[in-house]
Amino acid sequence: MPPLLAADIGNSHTVLGIIQDGEVAADWRIATDERRTSDEWSVLLRGLLGRAIDDVDGIAVCSTVPAVLHEWRDMLGRHFEGVPSVVVEPGVRTGVPVLMDNPREVGSDRIINALAAATAYGGPAIVVDFGGTATTFDVISASGEYVGGAIAPGIEISLEALGRRGAQLRKVELLRPRSVIAKNTVEALQSGMVFGVASQVEGIVDRMIAELGADPGDVNVIATGYLAPLVLEECRCFTDHSPWLTLQGLELVFRRNS
């Protein structure tokens, strides 16, 4: 199949990928700026992708930022009017039944992750997406239904809040410290972030598996998101790491709706 441009627009970052038959050939990660206009997005895309933008057969987009999605809609209509596009939102066919009190309020990226996980790994499954603003947990049943999840503060936003509100604390680089029992303030912050998040993830995943009533050995637990490598080795619960899960899900939705 011809290549597709997939765009996952998050609160902190936007991930772009050229994807073909489930494989990501090229990728870019840029800051999500709500002030950026549709014309600026077009210039940015053409600058990053170069000639590759002329080869794409379609564009698939999901966004958690309404203001940015508005500009993308305008950009697609004015600058890429000849390219088929799918914006994932309520009403777009994903093939994933959403068993929530209000299915329309579930972020499109979370439904896409559920679709990609169910397709690639089968259910029951739990997807943990490590974004800068939020860490999300999404649960897929054995029959591929989205049954719910949880949202926790993201690693970056938590570290930023500590640096902003703590009088004697400061911003530090997100790295794994030498040990859990830190010997200086920088490593103490790193320890709290890395090992704290790892323990949080393991605890929530364990509770979710118990609530599903499933055998832990039967549940696929998939890590995704650009911050996943920071804690991946510290968590015993993960069965798979899929860095491009959302982009792969976007391709599935595009093919289903085109």
SEFIRO-628040 format. One record per residue: x, y, z of N, C-alpha, C in turn; residue number from 1. Coordinates in pm, whole numbers, m for minus. Example, Ala and Ser with C-alpha at 12.3 -4.5 7.8 and 13.67 -1.06 7.14 Angstrom:
PT nx ny nz cax cay caz cx cy cz num
PT 1319 m569 780 1230 m450 780 1320 m330 780 1
PT 1285 m225 708 1367 m106 714 1290 3 787 2
This chain:
PT nx ny nz cax cay caz cx cy cz num
PT 84 m119 0 0 0 0 88 125 0 1
PT 40 235 m60 117 360 m60 135 412 82 2
PT 237 494 105 265 544 240 159 642 290 3
PT 147 645 422 50 731 490 124 822 587 4
PT 79 947 598 130 1035 701 37 1026 821 5
PT 88 982 935 9 972 1057 57 1078 1155 6
PT m37 1147 1218 m5 1254 1312 m79 1233 1443 7
PT m3 1216 1549 m59 1201 1684 m29 1329 1760 8
PT m131 1415 1776 m113 1547 1836 m148 1539 1984 9
PT m47 1544 2070 m68 1538 2213 m55 1675 2278 10
PT m80 1681 2407 m73 1808 2479 67 1869 2477 11
PT 168 1784 2488 306 1833 2494 378 1825 2361 12
PT 360 1711 2292 433 1689 2168 341 1633 2059 13
PT 383 1655 1936 317 1599 1821 413 1501 1755 14
PT 367 1378 1735 450 1275 1671 398 1254 1530 15
PT 489 1266 1434 456 1245 1294 530 1122 1243 16
PT 466 1047 1156 532 930 1101 486 899 962 17
PT 580 858 877 546 802 747 535 652 769 18
PT 417 597 746 391 458 781 334 383 661 19
PT 381 261 645 337 179 532 330 34 576 20
PT 212 m25 562 190 m164 602 235 m191 745 21
PT 202 m97 835 233 m115 976 374 m81 1017 22
PT 460 m49 922 599 m16 953 622 133 939 23
PT 691 192 1038 720 335 1036 854 357 967 24
PT 850 422 851 971 443 772 1050 564 818 25
PT 980 664 871 1046 786 921 955 849 1025 26
PT 1015 918 1121 934 979 1227 997 1108 1274 27
PT 911 1194 1330 954 1322 1384 871 1351 1509 28
PT 931 1419 1607 858 1461 1727 886 1609 1750 29
PT 779 1688 1754 792 1832 1769 700 1880 1882 30
PT 728 1999 1933 645 2056 2039 508 2092 1983 31
PT 404 2064 2060 268 2106 2022 248 2250 2068 32
PT 229 2339 1973 213 2481 2002 73 2525 1956 33
PT m12 2560 2052 m149 2599 2018 m155 2729 1938 34
PT m47 2806 1939 m46 2934 1866 m11 2917 1720 35
PT 35 2799 1681 78 2775 1544 m43 2772 1451 36
PT m37 2848 1342 m149 2855 1248 m143 2741 1147 37
PT m251 2728 1070 m256 2623 968 m146 2642 864 38
PT m119 2766 828 m12 2793 731 124 2754 789 39
PT 146 2783 917 273 2747 980 288 2596 989 40
PT 179 2526 1018 185 2380 1022 222 2326 884 41
PT 165 2382 780 195 2336 644 343 2355 611 42
PT 396 2472 644 537 2501 618 625 2405 699 43
PT 586 2381 824 664 2292 911 665 2150 855 44
PT 549 2100 813 541 1965 759 627 1951 634 45
PT 617 2048 545 695 2039 421 844 2051 448 46
PT 880 2130 548 1021 2143 584 1077 2015 644 47
PT 998 1949 728 1043 1827 793 1044 1708 697 48
PT 936 1692 622 920 1573 540 986 1584 403 49
PT 1008 1707 356 1070 1724 226 985 1663 116 50
PT 1050 1592 25 979 1533 m89 886 1419 m46 51
PT 909 1363 71 825 1252 118 679 1292 129 52
PT 652 1420 154 514 1465 170 437 1451 39 53
PT 507 1455 m74 440 1443 m205 407 1299 m240 54
PT 466 1205 m166 445 1064 m197 334 998 m114 55
PT 287 1069 m10 189 1006 79 54 992 9 56
PT m12 881 39 m141 849 m22 m257 901 63 57
PT m228 937 188 m333 983 277 m274 1039 405 58
PT m359 1102 484 m318 1162 612 m420 1122 717 59
PT m372 1069 829 m458 1032 941 m414 1109 1064 60
PT m511 1169 1134 m480 1258 1244 m566 1225 1366 61
PT m504 1228 1484 m580 1230 1608 m519 1337 1697 62
PT m602 1398 1781 m555 1509 1862 m630 1517 1993 63
PT m557 1553 2099 m618 1582 2229 m625 1732 2254 64
PT m586 1812 2152 m581 1958 2167 m676 2021 2063 65
PT m797 2061 2102 m896 2112 2007 m845 2229 1922 66
PT m770 2323 1982 m724 2440 1906 m629 2399 1793 67
PT m543 2302 1821 m450 2256 1718 m525 2176 1612 68
PT m621 2095 1654 m699 2017 1558 m774 2108 1462 69
PT m822 2221 1512 m891 2318 1426 m798 2367 1316 70
PT m673 2398 1351 m577 2446 1251 m540 2335 1153 71
PT m532 2212 1202 m502 2101 1113 m614 2080 1012 72
PT m739 2093 1056 m851 2079 963 m840 2184 852 73
PT m808 2305 892 m795 2414 795 m678 2386 700 74
PT m567 2338 756 m450 2307 674 m481 2197 573 75
PT m548 2090 619 m580 1981 530 m670 2026 415 76
PT m764 2115 447 m857 2162 345 m795 2256 245 77
PT m696 2336 289 m639 2438 200 m507 2396 136 78
PT m425 2323 210 m292 2291 160 m277 2147 110 79
PT m370 2059 152 m362 1918 109 m500 1870 62 80
PT m568 1956 m13 m705 1926 m51 m716 1803 m142 81
PT m610 1768 m212 m614 1653 m300 m574 1522 m234 82
PT m538 1529 m106 m492 1409 m35 m604 1360 57 83
PT m646 1234 43 m749 1180 133 m703 1189 279 84
PT m792 1226 368 m754 1240 509 m866 1189 599 85
PT m826 1142 717 m920 1098 820 m879 1162 951 86
PT m971 1234 1012 m951 1290 1145 m1030 1202 1241 87
PT m961 1137 1333 m1027 1042 1424 m1100 1119 1533 88
PT m1231 1101 1538 m1317 1169 1633 m1443 1083 1649 89
PT m1532 1118 1742 m1656 1041 1755 m1731 1034 1622 90
PT m1773 914 1586 m1842 894 1459 m1756 827 1354 91
PT m1623 834 1373 m1533 767 1280 m1524 620 1317 92
PT m1533 532 1219 m1533 388 1245 m1395 340 1288 93
PT m1389 280 1405 m1264 220 1452 m1277 69 1470 94
PT m1400 21 1483 m1421 m121 1507 m1402 m160 1652 95
PT m1385 m61 1740 m1364 m88 1883 m1489 m44 1960 96
PT m1567 m137 2016 m1680 m97 2102 m1626 m30 2229 97
PT m1681 87 2262 m1634 163 2378 m1736 150 2490 98
PT m1703 75 2593 m1795 49 2703 m1772 148 2817 99
PT m1802 274 2789 m1784 382 2886 m1918 451 2911 100
PT m1928 524 3024 m2050 598 3053 m2081 696 2940 101
PT m1976 764 2891 m1990 857 2779 m1878 830 2680 102
PT m1900 744 2582 m1793 708 2488 m1730 826 2416 103
PT m1805 935 2398 m1755 1049 2321 m1646 1126 2396 104
PT m1636 1106 2528 m1537 1183 2603 m1401 1112 2611 105
PT m1393 991 2560 m1266 919 2562 m1175 973 2452 106
PT m1051 1005 2487 m957 1060 2390 m939 967 2270 107
PT m936 1025 2151 m924 943 2029 m794 865 2028 108
PT m687 920 2086 m561 847 2088 m571 719 2171 109
PT m654 721 2273 m669 603 2359 m747 492 2287 110
PT m847 531 2210 m922 432 2132 m831 373 2023 111
PT m750 458 1962 m658 412 1859 m556 314 1918 112
PT m505 345 2036 m413 253 2102 m479 118 2130 113
PT m605 124 2172 m678 0 2199 m695 m82 2071 114
PT m728 m16 1962 m742 m85 1834 m611 m151 1792 115
PT m502 m75 1799 m372 m127 1757 m328 m243 1846 116
PT m353 m232 1977 m314 m339 2069 m396 m464 2044 117
PT m526 m449 2027 m612 m564 2003 m576 m633 1872 118
PT m539 m553 1770 m503 m609 1640 m370 m682 1644 119
PT m272 m621 1710 m136 m677 1709 m114 m785 1815 120
PT m180 m772 1930 m150 m861 2042 m271 m943 2089 121
PT m390 m895 2060 m510 m962 2109 m540 m922 2252 122
PT m660 m957 2298 m701 m923 2434 m710 m1047 2520 123
PT m720 m1030 2651 m721 m901 2719 m583 m835 2715 124
PT m586 m700 2718 m461 m624 2711 m476 m493 2787 125
PT m362 m443 2830 m355 m311 2894 m246 m233 2823 126
PT m280 m112 2778 m182 m24 2715 m148 88 2812 127
PT m19 106 2837 28 216 2921 104 312 2830 128
PT 50 432 2814 107 532 2724 174 642 2806 129
PT 307 651 2796 384 746 2874 403 875 2797 130
PT 312 970 2817 326 1102 2758 385 1198 2860 131
PT 422 1317 2814 479 1414 2907 377 1473 3002 132
PT 254 1495 2953 149 1554 3035 75 1450 3118 133
PT 50 1335 3061 m26 1231 3131 28 1092 3097 134
PT 16 1003 3194 37 861 3170 m100 796 3172 135
PT m138 735 3061 m272 677 3051 m266 525 3051 136
PT m368 465 3110 m384 320 3116 m515 285 3047 137
PT m510 199 2946 m631 164 2873 m645 12 2868 138
PT m766 m34 2899 m791 m178 2914 m879 m228 2800 139
PT m834 m338 2738 m906 m400 2628 m947 m541 2671 140
PT m1073 m576 2650 m1123 m707 2690 m1074 m816 2595 141
PT m1103 m939 2630 m1064 m1053 2546 m1129 m1047 2409 142
PT m1245 m982 2400 m1315 m972 2272 m1288 m841 2199 143
PT m1189 m763 2246 m1149 m642 2175 m1228 m517 2210 144
PT m1299 m517 2321 m1376 m399 2364 m1288 m308 2450 145
PT m1311 m178 2436 m1245 m83 2525 m1331 m72 2650 146
PT m1279 m120 2764 m1363 m129 2883 m1334 m20 2986 147
PT m1233 64 2963 m1205 172 3057 m1056 189 3080 148
PT m1022 270 3179 m881 293 3205 m857 389 3319 149
PT m740 447 3320 m701 542 3426 m607 645 3366 150
PT m602 762 3430 m513 870 3387 m435 920 3509 151
PT m303 926 3496 m216 976 3602 m132 1090 3548 152
PT m82 1179 3635 6 1286 3586 127 1228 3514 153
PT 167 1294 3405 283 1250 3329 412 1278 3402 154
PT 519 1211 3360 649 1225 3426 701 1367 3414 155
PT 694 1425 3294 749 1560 3275 672 1664 3355 156
PT 539 1656 3353 460 1757 3422 476 1744 3574 157
PT 497 1623 3622 519 1602 3766 652 1662 3809 158
PT 754 1639 3728 887 1694 3759 886 1846 3752 159
PT 814 1898 3654 803 2043 3639 731 2105 3759 160
PT 627 2039 3808 553 2090 3924 640 2090 4049 161
PT 722 1989 4067 812 1985 4181 912 2100 4176 162
PT 969 2123 4058 1065 2231 4043 1004 2367 4063 163
PT 876 2381 4026 808 2510 4037 761 2539 4179 164
PT 716 2437 4250 658 2457 4382 755 2432 4496 165
PT 864 2361 4470 961 2333 4577 1068 2441 4583 166
PT 1079 2508 4697 1171 2621 4711 1316 2581 4687 167
PT 1355 2463 4731 1494 2421 4718 1512 2312 4612 168
PT 1410 2296 4528 1419 2197 4422 1437 2267 4288 169
PT 1484 2196 4191 1510 2255 4060 1484 2152 3951 170
PT 1479 2201 3829 1458 2110 3717 1583 2024 3697 171
PT 1560 1897 3671 1671 1805 3649 1646 1725 3522 172
PT 1751 1665 3470 1738 1580 3352 1671 1449 3392 173
PT 1582 1402 3306 1513 1276 3334 1605 1159 3298 174
PT 1670 1104 3401 1759 991 3385 1737 893 3499 175
PT 1776 769 3478 1774 671 3586 1890 700 3680 176
PT 1863 720 3811 1972 748 3906 2050 621 3938 177
PT 2160 637 4010 2244 522 4044 2175 424 4136 178
PT 2089 474 4224 2022 387 4319 1892 452 4364 179
PT 1806 373 4428 1680 427 4480 1708 522 4596 180
PT 1802 485 4682 1840 571 4795 1943 671 4745 181
PT 1896 790 4711 1982 890 4649 2070 961 4751 182
PT 2185 1010 4703 2283 1078 4789 2290 1229 4762 183
PT 2208 1278 4670 2203 1422 4643 2064 1456 4590 184
PT 2034 1586 4587 1899 1630 4552 1861 1594 4409 185
PT 1956 1608 4316 1926 1576 4176 1885 1431 4163 186
PT 1963 1340 4220 1931 1199 4208 1808 1161 4292 187
PT 1783 1236 4398 1662 1211 4477 1537 1240 4393 188
PT 1541 1348 4316 1430 1379 4227 1416 1273 4117 189
PT 1529 1232 4061 1526 1130 3958 1474 997 4012 190
PT 1514 963 4134 1468 840 4196 1318 842 4217 191
PT 1268 954 4268 1125 965 4290 1045 954 4162 192
PT 1099 1015 4055 1030 1010 3927 1034 870 3866 193
PT 1153 818 3847 1168 692 3774 1110 574 3853 194
PT 1156 557 3976 1110 442 4053 969 461 4107 195
PT 934 587 4131 798 616 4175 697 583 4067 196
PT 725 625 3945 635 596 3833 631 447 3806 197
PT 746 380 3811 749 235 3788 661 162 3889 198
PT 670 201 4015 588 136 4118 440 167 4097 199
PT 411 291 4057 272 329 4029 215 245 3915 200
PT 292 230 3809 246 153 3694 221 8 3733 201
PT 314 m53 3803 297 m193 3844 175 m210 3934 202
PT 155 m114 4024 41 m123 4114 m91 m111 4042 203
PT m102 m14 3951 m228 5 3878 m255 m114 3786 204
PT m152 m160 3716 m170 m275 3626 m215 m398 3705 205
PT m153 m424 3820 m194 m538 3902 m341 m527 3942 206
PT m383 m409 3984 m522 m388 4024 m618 m406 3905 207
PT m576 m360 3788 m662 m374 3670 m679 m521 3631 208
PT m570 m596 3636 m578 m738 3602 m668 m811 3700 209
PT m655 m776 3830 m741 m838 3930 m887 m804 3907 210
PT m915 m679 3869 m1052 m637 3845 m1110 m703 3721 211
PT m1025 m733 3623 m1070 m804 3504 m1104 m950 3536 212
PT m1045 m999 3645 m1064 m1139 3679 m986 m1231 3587 213
PT m878 m1179 3529 m800 m1256 3433 m675 m1313 3499 214
PT m622 m1418 3439 m494 m1473 3481 m386 m1377 3433 215
PT m297 m1329 3521 m193 m1234 3479 m113 m1282 3359 216
PT m94 m1411 3346 m19 m1465 3232 m92 m1454 3100 217
PT m222 m1427 3106 m302 m1418 2984 m320 m1274 2935 218
PT m273 m1175 3012 m294 m1034 2979 m168 m975 2915 219
PT m183 m921 2795 m72 m850 2731 m67 m708 2785 220
PT 49 m667 2834 67 m532 2888 170 m461 2801 221
PT 124 m360 2729 206 m295 2627 243 m154 2670 222
PT 372 m123 2662 420 12 2691 437 89 2560 223
PT 395 214 2558 415 300 2442 435 442 2492 224
PT 458 536 2399 486 674 2439 635 700 2445 225
PT 673 825 2420 817 856 2406 894 848 2537 226
PT 825 849 2652 895 838 2780 898 695 2833 227
PT 841 601 2759 839 462 2804 978 405 2831 228
PT 1080 433 2746 1212 376 2772 1271 415 2907 229
PT 1225 524 2965 1278 570 3093 1248 472 3206 230
PT 1132 407 3200 1092 319 3310 1070 174 3266 231
PT 1090 148 3138 1059 16 3083 1131 m96 3159 232
PT 1259 m77 3185 1337 m181 3250 1308 m192 3400 233
PT 1239 m92 3455 1209 m93 3599 1075 m158 3630 234
PT 998 m188 3526 864 m246 3545 865 m393 3503 235
PT 820 m478 3591 816 m622 3563 686 m661 3491 236
PT 593 m568 3479 460 m604 3428 449 m605 3277 237
PT 543 m542 3206 527 m527 3061 564 m655 2987 238
PT 480 m689 2891 508 m802 2802 563 m755 2668 239
PT 532 m628 2631 575 m577 2501 601 m427 2509 240
PT 690 m380 2421 713 m237 2404 686 m203 2258 241
PT 590 m114 2235 550 m78 2099 554 74 2085 242
PT 670 131 2048 683 277 2045 592 346 1944 243
PT 551 274 1838 469 337 1733 326 289 1736 244
PT 277 248 1850 143 189 1859 36 284 1807 245
PT 41 412 1845 m62 507 1802 m56 532 1653 246
PT 63 546 1597 75 566 1452 23 445 1376 247
PT 53 325 1426 3 204 1361 m149 195 1371 248
PT m204 239 1483 m348 243 1497 m413 342 1402 249
PT m345 454 1379 m396 554 1285 m403 497 1143 250
PT m304 417 1107 m308 355 974 m427 259 964 251
PT m453 183 1070 m566 90 1070 m698 165 1053 252
PT m714 277 1123 m838 355 1113 m851 416 974 253
PT m740 466 920 m744 526 786 m790 424 682 254
PT m730 306 686 m766 203 586 m912 161 603 255
PT m959 160 727 m1098 119 754 m1197 223 701 256
PT m1157 350 698 m1250 457 661 m1228 513 522 257
PT m1124 468 453 m1097 526 322 m1157 440 211 258
